[in-house]
């Protein structure tokens, strides 16, 4: 099977990730729940994971790095810390349901800065127009999970700093292949999963917290600290990490972070973009295929959405799956992005690349697409 669904989960992991998860299962207990060696080893591993993330994402203090179960959990923590029911929130037109559903549940008044695909200048103008004094916070994804569109987060962050408006960044598709910096952006929160571009296990994630933001726990419970109090600890990370840690996940994520740091985000992005360019050029030669591509690859990471004329996107993905090509089809949990781009009625088939995909795999995908295109008629 050729796996081209890394925007959902990177399935090929560095070997060290698998080894670390396996070793943790047999050697580690729970951090903060004892002074014995298994508990201490777990505490050391969890702290090392925070420290590696703080170094990679320019977080001043490792204790501002919160271990979560997913980017969704992190985004819920961030949103519920900054948004009160009825508040006005400004978001991009490419947000995931992990952003829009919590806002809907809170009854927030949502303003959408929409703009055409791969036109960052137009998107910045919309943010400038819509970022008015009543906006409680801004939420912006760094890379669209549907189209690979790299949004101008740096410019939006600078605008938010000038207007003194808190910013939440969804780095689900950018962490691991693009520079992400809490310090440079001055964001209130940055959320990311561990299981995508950081090559960690499923069930892991990170929330980077600005030093001055007020945090609100989603869960209350044991933290291994301040146990005599019935209030959650006021300090990070304990305030947001009630319950037993996913130590095996943290051990695997630590190795994923090491892999990204050693290889470098620039090299990973260049590799993914080379595969993206190869796939886009090949699809352009197949009759009936329409693909969403930034011609200059100025602002597109390793995600490519396309449709095959006369064939439902789910049907096309199923046919490719039967031919040994794993992709995703539909709305990709981001209906707003499809509404913005004009693909809501059709959805798309999505190919997404990782550091472990090869040019040979892309060529095989293109050959199967060539065979599928005549078959649709």
C-alpha positions as CSV (number, residue, x, y, z in Angstrom):
1,X,0.0,0.0,0.0
2,X,1.1,3.6,-0.8
3,X,0.1,5.8,2.1
4,X,-0.8,9.4,1.1
5,X,-2.9,10.5,4.0
6,X,-0.4,12.1,6.4
7,X,-2.5,15.2,6.8
8,X,-4.7,12.9,8.9
9,X,-2.0,10.9,10.6
10,X,1.6,10.1,9.6
11,X,1.7,6.3,9.6
12,X,5.4,5.9,8.8
13,X,7.3,6.9,11.9
14,X,11.0,7.1,12.7
15,X,12.1,3.7,14.1
16,X,13.1,5.5,17.3
17,X,9.5,6.5,18.0
18,X,8.3,2.9,18.0
19,X,11.2,1.8,20.2
20,X,10.5,4.6,22.7
21,X,6.9,3.7,23.0
22,X,7.7,0.0,23.6
23,X,10.4,0.8,26.1
24,X,8.1,3.1,28.1
25,X,5.5,0.4,28.4
26,X,7.9,-1.8,30.3
27,X,9.9,0.7,32.2
28,X,7.9,3.8,33.2
29,X,5.1,4.5,35.7
30,X,3.3,7.8,36.2
31,X,5.2,11.1,36.7
32,X,4.5,12.8,40.0
33,X,3.0,9.7,41.5
34,X,6.0,8.3,43.4
35,X,9.6,8.7,44.2
36,X,10.6,5.3,42.9
37,X,12.7,4.8,39.7
38,X,9.8,4.0,37.3
39,X,8.0,7.2,38.3
40,X,11.1,9.3,38.2
41,X,12.0,8.0,34.7
42,X,8.5,8.9,33.5
43,X,8.8,12.4,35.0
44,X,12.2,12.8,33.3
45,X,10.8,11.7,29.9
46,X,7.7,14.0,30.1
47,X,9.9,16.9,31.0
48,X,12.3,16.1,28.2
49,X,9.4,16.2,25.8
50,X,8.3,19.6,27.1
51,X,11.9,20.8,26.8
52,X,12.3,19.6,23.2
53,X,9.1,21.2,22.2
54,X,10.0,24.5,23.9
55,X,13.3,24.5,22.0
56,X,11.8,23.7,18.6
57,X,8.9,26.2,18.9
58,X,10.7,29.0,20.8
59,X,8.7,28.7,24.1
60,X,10.5,30.7,26.9
61,X,9.7,28.1,29.6
62,X,9.1,24.3,29.1
63,X,6.3,24.6,31.8
64,X,4.4,26.6,29.2
65,X,4.2,23.4,27.1
66,X,1.1,21.5,27.9
67,X,0.8,17.8,26.9
68,X,-2.7,17.1,25.4
69,X,-4.4,14.2,23.7
70,X,-4.8,16.0,20.4
71,X,-4.8,19.4,18.8
72,X,-8.6,19.4,19.3
73,X,-8.1,19.2,23.1
74,X,-5.6,22.0,22.9
75,X,-7.8,24.2,20.8
76,X,-10.7,23.6,23.2
77,X,-8.5,24.6,26.1
78,X,-7.4,27.8,24.3
79,X,-10.8,28.8,23.1
80,X,-12.5,28.3,26.4
81,X,-9.8,30.3,28.2
82,X,-10.4,33.4,25.9
83,X,-14.0,33.2,24.7
84,X,-17.1,33.8,26.8
85,X,-20.6,33.0,25.5
86,X,-21.7,35.7,23.0
87,X,-18.2,37.1,22.4
88,X,-17.2,38.1,18.9
89,X,-14.4,36.0,17.4
90,X,-12.6,36.5,14.1
91,X,-11.4,33.4,12.3
92,X,-10.0,32.6,8.9
93,X,-12.1,31.0,6.2
94,X,-10.1,27.8,6.4
95,X,-10.7,26.7,10.0
96,X,-11.3,23.1,11.0
97,X,-14.3,21.9,13.0
98,X,-11.9,21.7,16.0
99,X,-12.3,25.5,16.0
100,X,-15.8,26.1,14.6
101,X,-17.6,23.6,16.8
102,X,-16.3,24.9,20.2
103,X,-17.2,28.4,19.0
104,X,-20.7,27.2,18.0
105,X,-21.1,25.5,21.4
106,X,-20.2,28.8,23.2
107,X,-22.7,30.8,21.1
108,X,-19.9,33.0,19.9
109,X,-20.5,35.7,17.2
110,X,-18.1,34.5,14.5
111,X,-16.7,36.8,11.8
112,X,-14.9,35.0,8.9
113,X,-12.0,36.5,7.1
114,X,-12.4,34.6,3.8
115,X,-10.2,34.9,0.8
116,X,-9.4,33.0,-2.4
117,X,-7.0,30.1,-2.3
118,X,-3.3,30.9,-2.4
119,X,-3.9,34.7,-2.1
120,X,-2.4,35.6,1.2
121,X,-2.5,39.3,0.5
122,X,-6.3,39.3,0.1
123,X,-6.7,37.4,3.3
124,X,-4.6,39.9,5.2
125,X,-6.8,42.7,3.9
126,X,-9.9,40.9,5.2
127,X,-8.3,40.4,8.6
128,X,-7.4,44.1,8.7
129,X,-11.0,45.1,7.8
130,X,-12.7,42.7,10.3
131,X,-10.4,43.1,13.3
132,X,-12.5,45.7,15.1
133,X,-12.4,46.6,18.8
134,X,-15.2,44.2,19.9
135,X,-13.3,41.1,18.7
136,X,-12.3,39.1,21.8
137,X,-9.8,37.0,20.0
138,X,-8.5,35.9,16.6
139,X,-8.1,32.2,15.5
140,X,-6.1,31.3,12.4
141,X,-4.9,28.0,11.1
142,X,-1.4,28.0,9.8
143,X,-1.9,25.5,7.0
144,X,-5.3,24.4,5.6
145,X,-5.8,20.7,6.1
146,X,-7.8,20.5,2.9
147,X,-5.7,22.5,0.4
148,X,-2.2,22.8,2.0
149,X,-2.7,26.6,1.8
150,X,-0.1,28.3,4.0
151,X,-1.9,31.2,5.6
152,X,0.0,34.4,6.4
153,X,0.1,33.7,10.2
154,X,3.2,35.9,10.8
155,X,1.4,39.0,9.3
156,X,-1.9,38.2,11.2
157,X,0.1,37.8,14.4
158,X,1.8,41.2,13.9
159,X,-1.7,42.7,13.3
160,X,-3.0,41.2,16.5
161,X,-0.1,42.5,18.5
162,X,-0.7,46.0,17.1
163,X,-4.5,45.8,17.9
164,X,-3.8,44.1,21.3
165,X,-6.0,41.2,20.4
166,X,-5.2,37.6,21.6
167,X,-4.3,35.1,18.9
168,X,-4.8,31.4,18.8
169,X,-2.9,29.5,16.1
170,X,-3.9,26.0,14.9
171,X,-0.5,24.5,13.8
172,X,-2.0,21.1,13.1
173,X,-0.6,20.9,9.6
174,X,2.5,23.1,10.0
175,X,4.2,21.9,13.1
176,X,7.2,19.8,11.8
177,X,7.4,21.3,8.3
178,X,7.3,25.1,8.9
179,X,8.8,27.4,11.5
180,X,6.4,27.8,14.4
181,X,7.4,30.3,17.1
182,X,5.4,31.3,20.2
183,X,8.0,34.0,21.0
184,X,8.1,35.6,17.6
185,X,4.3,35.5,17.0
186,X,3.3,36.6,20.5
187,X,0.4,34.3,20.3
188,X,-1.8,33.5,23.4
189,X,-1.9,29.8,22.4
190,X,-0.6,27.5,19.7
191,X,-2.1,24.1,19.4
192,X,-0.8,21.1,17.5
193,X,-1.1,17.3,17.3
194,X,1.7,14.9,18.0
195,X,0.7,12.3,15.4
196,X,1.0,14.3,12.2
197,X,4.1,16.3,11.2
198,X,5.8,15.6,14.6
199,X,5.8,11.9,13.9
200,X,4.6,10.9,17.3
201,X,1.9,8.4,18.3
202,X,-1.8,9.0,18.0
203,X,-3.3,10.4,21.2
204,X,-0.6,13.0,21.7
205,X,-0.6,16.8,21.2
206,X,0.9,20.0,22.5
207,X,-0.6,23.3,23.6
208,X,1.9,26.2,23.8
209,X,0.7,28.8,26.3
210,X,1.8,32.5,26.3
211,X,3.2,33.6,29.6
212,X,0.5,36.1,30.4
213,X,-2.6,34.3,29.4
214,X,-5.2,33.1,32.0
215,X,-5.9,29.4,31.6
216,X,-9.1,27.5,32.4
217,X,-8.9,23.7,33.0
218,X,-11.2,21.5,31.0
219,X,-10.7,18.7,33.6
220,X,-10.2,18.8,37.3
221,X,-8.5,16.0,39.2
222,X,-5.2,14.7,40.5
223,X,-2.0,16.3,39.4
224,X,0.5,14.9,41.8
225,X,1.0,18.4,43.2
226,X,-0.9,20.6,45.8
227,X,-2.9,17.6,46.7
228,X,-4.3,19.1,50.0
229,X,-6.2,21.8,48.0
230,X,-9.6,21.2,46.3
231,X,-8.6,23.8,43.7
232,X,-6.6,23.0,40.6
233,X,-3.0,24.3,40.9
234,X,-2.6,27.8,39.7
235,X,0.6,27.1,37.9
236,X,1.4,25.4,34.6
237,X,1.6,22.7,33.4
238,X,-0.3,21.1,36.3
239,X,-3.3,23.4,36.0
240,X,-4.2,21.9,32.6
241,X,-3.0,18.3,33.0
242,X,-5.4,16.6,35.4
243,X,-5.1,12.8,35.5
244,X,-2.5,10.3,34.4
245,X,-0.2,11.3,31.6
246,X,0.1,9.3,28.4
247,X,3.7,8.5,29.2
248,X,4.2,6.1,26.3
249,X,2.9,8.7,24.0
250,X,5.2,11.4,25.4
251,X,8.2,9.1,25.0
252,X,7.3,8.5,21.4
253,X,6.6,12.2,20.7
254,X,9.9,13.1,22.3
255,X,11.7,11.0,19.6
256,X,9.5,12.5,16.9
257,X,10.5,16.0,18.0
258,X,14.2,14.9,17.9
259,X,13.7,13.6,14.4
260,X,12.2,16.9,13.2
261,X,14.9,18.9,14.9
262,X,17.7,16.8,13.4
263,X,16.3,16.7,9.9
264,X,15.1,20.3,10.0
265,X,11.7,21.8,9.0
266,X,13.2,23.4,5.9
267,X,14.4,20.0,4.5
268,X,11.1,18.3,5.4
269,X,9.1,21.1,3.6
270,X,11.3,21.0,0.6
271,X,10.9,17.2,0.3
272,X,7.1,17.4,0.6
273,X,6.9,20.3,-1.9
274,X,9.0,18.3,-4.4
275,X,6.5,15.5,-4.2
276,X,3.6,17.9,-4.3
277,X,5.0,19.5,-7.5
278,X,5.6,16.1,-9.1
279,X,2.0,15.0,-8.3
280,X,0.5,18.3,-9.5
281,X,2.4,18.2,-12.8
282,X,1.3,14.6,-13.4
283,X,-2.4,15.3,-12.5
284,X,-2.4,18.3,-14.9
285,X,-1.8,15.9,-17.8
286,X,-4.7,13.6,-16.9
287,X,-8.0,14.7,-18.6
288,X,-10.8,15.5,-16.3
289,X,-8.7,16.1,-13.2
290,X,-9.0,19.4,-11.4
291,X,-6.5,20.1,-8.7
292,X,-6.1,23.0,-6.3
293,X,-2.5,24.1,-6.7
294,X,-0.5,27.3,-6.1
295,X,1.5,27.5,-9.4
296,X,4.6,28.9,-7.7
297,X,4.3,26.9,-4.5
298,X,4.8,30.1,-2.6
299,X,2.2,29.2,0.0
300,X,1.4,25.5,-0.3
301,X,2.7,22.8,1.9
302,X,2.5,19.0,1.2
303,X,-1.3,18.7,0.8
304,X,-3.0,18.5,-2.6
305,X,-6.8,18.3,-3.1
306,X,-8.3,17.3,-6.4
307,X,-11.5,16.0,-8.1
308,X,-12.1,13.7,-11.0
309,X,-14.8,14.9,-13.4
310,X,-17.8,12.6,-13.4
311,X,-16.8,10.7,-10.3
312,X,-17.8,11.4,-6.7
313,X,-14.8,12.1,-4.5
314,X,-15.6,9.2,-2.1
315,X,-16.0,6.9,-5.1
316,X,-12.7,8.0,-6.5
317,X,-10.9,7.5,-3.2
318,X,-12.5,4.0,-2.8
319,X,-11.3,3.0,-6.3
320,X,-7.8,4.2,-5.5
321,X,-7.8,2.3,-2.2
322,X,-8.7,-0.9,-4.1
323,X,-5.6,-0.1,-6.2
324,X,-3.4,0.2,-3.1
325,X,-3.4,4.0,-2.8
326,X,-4.5,5.3,0.6
327,X,-6.0,8.9,0.5
328,X,-8.9,10.7,2.1
329,X,-12.0,12.0,0.5
330,X,-15.0,14.2,1.6
331,X,-15.0,17.5,3.6
332,X,-12.0,16.5,5.8
333,X,-13.7,17.9,9.0
334,X,-13.4,21.4,7.5
335,X,-16.6,22.4,5.8
336,X,-15.8,26.1,6.2
337,X,-12.7,25.7,4.1
338,X,-14.7,24.1,1.3
339,X,-17.3,26.9,1.5
340,X,-14.5,29.4,1.2
341,X,-12.9,27.6,-1.8
342,X,-16.1,26.7,-3.6
343,X,-15.9,22.9,-3.2
344,X,-18.5,22.4,-0.5
345,X,-20.9,20.6,-2.8
346,X,-18.4,18.2,-4.1
347,X,-15.7,17.7,-1.4
348,X,-12.3,16.7,-2.6
349,X,-9.9,13.8,-2.8
350,X,-6.8,14.7,-0.8
351,X,-3.3,13.4,-1.2
352,X,-0.9,14.4,1.6
353,X,2.8,13.7,1.8
354,X,5.3,13.2,4.6
355,X,9.0,13.0,5.0
356,X,8.8,9.2,4.3
357,X,7.1,9.3,1.0
358,X,9.1,8.9,-2.2
359,X,9.0,10.0,-5.9
360,X,8.4,6.4,-6.9
361,X,5.2,6.3,-4.7
362,X,4.0,9.5,-6.4
363,X,4.6,8.0,-9.8
364,X,2.6,4.9,-8.9
365,X,-0.2,7.1,-7.7
366,X,-0.2,8.9,-11.0
367,X,-0.3,5.7,-13.0
368,X,-3.3,4.5,-11.0
369,X,-5.0,7.9,-11.6
370,X,-4.3,7.5,-15.4
371,X,-6.0,4.1,-15.3
372,X,-8.9,5.4,-13.2
373,X,-9.6,8.5,-15.4
374,X,-10.7,6.5,-18.5
375,X,-12.6,4.0,-16.3
376,X,-14.9,6.8,-15.1
377,X,-16.5,7.0,-18.5
